[in-house]
Amino acid sequence: MATAVSFTGEREIKLMRFPKINDVASELRDINKNDLEPEDADEGIDVRLQVYADGQWAVRWGSSDYDQDHSGFWGASSVPGNNQRFDSKEIARDLIDQAKDAFAEGAGFEEAPQAQESPETMKIEILGTAISPPQPGRK
């Protein structure tokens, strides 16, 4: 799982875990094996990545009219269906990026982990890069 950080104030930090691209891509390939109804042949199968505040996630597919749980952070796309070839990793990456964008924009923060105050010197590792929160008086 990858971790994303959102700075929501001078000292508040929200942490969030997101699924790995390969894990989501595997789910997409499984969904893609489904047969399409003739009326859906041009559009493919709608897919949605739902990432919960605790880091759990699910890939939903088919009509979004049946999605009853709207919590968390979302990404949406489609796969071709009928076991046609497609770039599952590219679609997975896009879904995860959309969910991360929703997290960064504050969508779904009512479900997000509690904000944590961080000391000026605290460093958080994100995808292999250490960052520090802005420090007063420093540019």
Summary of the structure (lengths in Angstrom):
residues: 139
radius of gyration: 17.8
end to end distance: 31.8
largest distance: 63.4
contacts: 370
relative contact order: 0.24
helix: 27%
strand: 29%
